[in-house]
Amino acid sequence: MKKVILTSLMTILTLGVFAQSEGYFGKKINDKGAIASAELPKKLGAKEKMSTKVTGTVESVCQAKGCWMKVKTTDGQTMRVTFKDYGFFVPKDIAGKTVVFEGEAKMKTTPVAELQHYAEDAGKSKEEIAKITEPKHELTFVADGVIVKK
């Protein structure tokens, strides 16, 4: 009898794990009204910042903690997505997955020291990090919440 109960319990728990279709991180958001990441640069236009909800494909993730991710935009470009107040992280193994995130997009000049820090987080070699010598004006995003689609 104990074996039957234990087997039933394990089956229910296993089905519960596989039934989860999405992972939520930070503020609980939904995917309604999200724009494609490829459309974001055009929507932002000449504005310095804009609150919005975006969906896209993860290109890479911080391998130190999951404290940022890069999402594909247009023409092979990516946008770094960080998380509000360093308040949450995403799994480090979500490259290639579709995500939805909500927050603020903005154009930012990222200093050399910060770019080098990101390169270190990404696991780049000391030689690759040393080649970063210029600040970069780029599209960035600070997310309040993220959904990782499964």
N, C-alpha and C positions, 0 to 999 in steps of 0.2 A: 504494500500500500504506500509506503514511504517513497518507493521508487517511482510510482505512478504520479504522486503529488509533485515530487522533485522534477520529474521529466516534464510535466505539464507547466510548472512554474518557469522552467528554463525555456520552453517553447514560447510562452507568452512574452517573456522578457526579450527574447531574440526577435520576435515579430515586432515588438515595440521599437526596437532599435532600427530595424529596417524600414519601418513605416514612416520614420521621420524623413520629410522630403526637403527641408530647408534648414539652414543654420542661421540663427539671429545673433548679432553681436552689437553691443551698445544699445541705443534707443530702439525700441521695437517699431519697425516701419513696415510698409507694404510696398508692392511694386507698381501700384496704380499711378499713372502719369509720368513714369520715368522716361527720360529721353535717352536715345542711344549715345554712347560715349563719343562716337564719331561726329555727332551733331553738336556737341558741347562747344568746341572752339567757335563755330559759326554763331551759335546762340549768344555766347558771351560777347562776341564782337569787340568793340572798343571799350567796353565796360571793364573796370578793374576787378569787380567781384559780382557774384550772383548766387542767390540761394536757389537750389534746384535738387532734383532727384535724377539719378543717372543709372543706366544699366550698361554693362560691358564685360569684356573678357579679361581675366587677370593674366598679366604677362609674367610677373614675378612678385615675390613676397619677401620681406625682411626675414632672413634666416636666423637672426639672433633671438627675436621674440614674436615675430608676426606684428610688429608695431607700425608697418606701412605696407602698401601694396602698389604695384604699378599696373595701370589699366590701359589697354590699347585704345588709342583715339583714331587719328587719321594718318594715312600715308606712312605707316610703320612707326609713328610716334607713340609715346606713352605719357601718362599723367600720373604723378605720384599722389596717392591718397593716404593721408594720415588720419589719425582718429582724435576727436575732440578731447582736449585736456589729458591726452595720453590715458584716457579712461578705459579703454578696452583694446584688445588685440584680435587678430584673425588667425586661423590655423596656418601654419607654414607650408602646407602641402596643397594649396588651392590654385596653383598656377594652371591655367587652361580652363578653369571653371567660370561660369557666368555669375556675376554679382550685381546687386542693386544697392546703391548707397545714396544717402540723403545728407545734405549739408550745404557748404559754401565753396563754390569754385572761385578761384582768383588767379590773376597773373601775378607772379612773384619773381623777384631776382633772388636766386638761392646762392648764398656765399660759398666760396671754395671750401671752407672748413666743413660746412654742412654737407656739401656734395661728397667730400671725402669720407665723412662719417657714414653716409648712406652706402657708399661703395664698400666700405668695411663691413657694414651690416649684411650686404649682399654676398659677402664671401670673396670679393675681388682680391687679387694679389697686391702686395706692396708696390710692385712696379706699376700696375694699373692705377692704383690710388695716387701715386706720385705724378702721373700724367694729367691729373685734374688740376689745372692752374688758372682757370677762368671761371667767374661766376656765370650762372645760366639764368636767362629770363625765360620762365616756363609757366605753363598752366599747371596749377596744383589744386588739390581739393582737401578740405577738412570735413570729415564725415561725422555725423552724430550717430548714425546707425548703418549697419550693413546686413544684407541678406546674402548668404552664399547658397546658390541654387544647386541642387543635387541631380 
